[in-house]
Amino acid sequence: QVQLAESGGGLVQPGGSLRLSCAASGDIRSNDIMGWYRQVPGKQREFVASITSGGTADHAGSIEDRINVSRDNRKNTVDLQMDSLKPEDTAVYHCYSKNLFAAKYFWGQGIQVTVSS
């Protein structure tokens, strides 16, 4: 089992920045892909970004100009830098880890990001 713990969320004004971090622990031998989804109450979970163990990143097209995902394989962490935040970015952000061989996802509990004046 892989445990994921997010940090770095909170309240930020429109136009501001936040950096989310996710630390993996437990059975971390095969964190092939790590990344982020976000979810607003009543809405479907939305893909935000992902990054492979080799550093290949993918960002959701709607927000790719304002976010950047990175990872540190030694520390087993994945970060999400978010800039020029908008109220529409308000959501619970969930970190995930995926093992490609097992096709299994592991999820963090989620962390609140609120963009408001």
C-alpha positions as CSV (number, residue, x, y, z in Angstrom):
1,Q,0.0,0.0,0.0
2,V,1.1,3.5,-0.7
3,Q,0.1,6.4,1.5
4,L,0.0,9.9,0.1
5,A,0.0,13.1,2.2
6,E,-0.7,16.5,0.7
7,S,0.4,19.8,2.1
8,G,0.6,23.4,1.0
9,G,-3.0,24.3,0.5
10,G,-4.9,27.2,1.9
11,L,-6.5,30.5,1.0
12,V,-5.0,32.8,-1.6
13,Q,-6.2,35.9,-3.4
14,P,-6.9,35.8,-7.1
15,G,-3.7,36.2,-9.0
16,G,-1.7,34.7,-6.2
17,S,0.3,31.5,-6.1
18,L,0.4,28.3,-4.2
19,R,2.7,25.3,-4.2
20,L,1.2,21.9,-3.2
21,S,3.4,19.1,-2.2
22,C,2.6,15.4,-1.9
23,A,4.8,12.9,0.0
24,A,4.5,9.2,-0.7
25,S,5.3,6.5,1.9
26,G,4.7,2.8,2.4
27,D,5.3,0.6,-0.6
28,I,6.8,3.1,-2.9
29,R,8.7,0.8,-5.2
30,S,6.6,1.5,-8.3
31,N,5.3,5.1,-8.3
32,D,5.4,5.1,-12.1
33,I,3.1,8.1,-12.4
34,M,2.3,10.7,-9.8
35,G,0.1,13.7,-10.1
36,W,-3.0,15.6,-9.2
37,Y,-6.7,15.7,-9.6
38,R,-9.1,18.3,-8.2
39,Q,-12.7,18.2,-7.3
40,V,-15.4,20.7,-6.6
41,P,-18.5,19.6,-4.7
42,G,-21.1,18.4,-7.1
43,K,-18.7,18.2,-10.0
44,Q,-16.7,15.4,-11.5
45,R,-13.1,14.9,-10.5
46,E,-10.9,16.8,-12.9
47,F,-7.4,15.9,-14.1
48,V,-4.8,18.5,-13.3
49,A,-1.4,17.2,-14.0
50,S,0.8,14.1,-14.0
51,I,4.5,13.2,-14.2
52,T,6.3,10.0,-14.8
53,S,9.2,8.7,-12.9
54,G,11.3,9.7,-15.9
55,G,10.1,13.3,-15.6
56,T,7.6,13.4,-18.5
57,A,4.9,15.8,-17.5
58,D,1.3,16.3,-18.6
59,H,-0.9,19.2,-17.7
60,A,-4.6,19.8,-18.2
61,G,-5.0,22.0,-21.3
62,S,-7.3,24.4,-19.6
63,I,-4.8,25.4,-17.0
64,E,-1.4,24.3,-18.3
65,D,-0.2,27.8,-18.7
66,R,-0.6,28.4,-15.0
67,I,0.6,25.2,-13.4
68,N,3.7,23.1,-13.3
69,V,4.1,19.6,-11.9
70,S,7.5,18.3,-10.7
71,R,8.7,15.3,-8.7
72,D,11.7,14.3,-6.7
73,N,12.2,10.5,-6.9
74,R,14.7,10.5,-4.0
75,K,12.2,12.1,-1.7
76,N,9.2,10.4,-3.2
77,T,7.4,13.7,-3.6
78,V,5.4,15.4,-6.3
79,D,4.7,19.1,-6.3
80,L,2.2,21.3,-8.1
81,Q,3.1,24.9,-8.6
82,M,0.1,27.1,-9.3
83,D,0.3,30.7,-10.4
84,S,-2.2,33.3,-11.4
85,L,-4.8,31.6,-9.5
86,K,-8.5,32.2,-10.2
87,P,-11.6,31.6,-8.1
88,E,-12.4,28.8,-10.5
89,D,-9.4,27.0,-9.2
90,T,-11.0,26.6,-5.9
91,A,-11.3,22.9,-5.2
92,V,-10.0,20.0,-3.2
93,Y,-6.8,18.8,-4.7
94,H,-5.9,15.1,-4.5
95,C,-2.5,13.7,-5.1
96,Y,-2.3,10.3,-6.7
97,S,0.2,7.6,-7.5
98,K,-0.2,5.0,-10.2
99,N,1.5,1.7,-10.7
100,L,1.4,0.9,-14.4
101,F,2.0,-2.8,-14.1
102,A,-0.8,-3.3,-11.6
103,A,-3.0,-0.5,-13.0
104,K,-3.6,0.6,-9.5
105,Y,-4.2,4.1,-8.2
106,F,-3.5,5.4,-4.7
107,W,-5.0,8.6,-3.5
108,G,-4.3,11.2,-0.9
109,Q,-7.1,12.5,1.3
110,G,-7.1,15.8,-0.5
111,I,-6.2,19.4,0.4
112,Q,-8.3,22.5,0.1
113,V,-7.3,25.3,-2.2
114,T,-9.5,28.4,-2.0
115,V,-9.0,31.3,-4.3
116,S,-10.9,34.3,-3.0
117,S,-10.6,37.9,-2.0
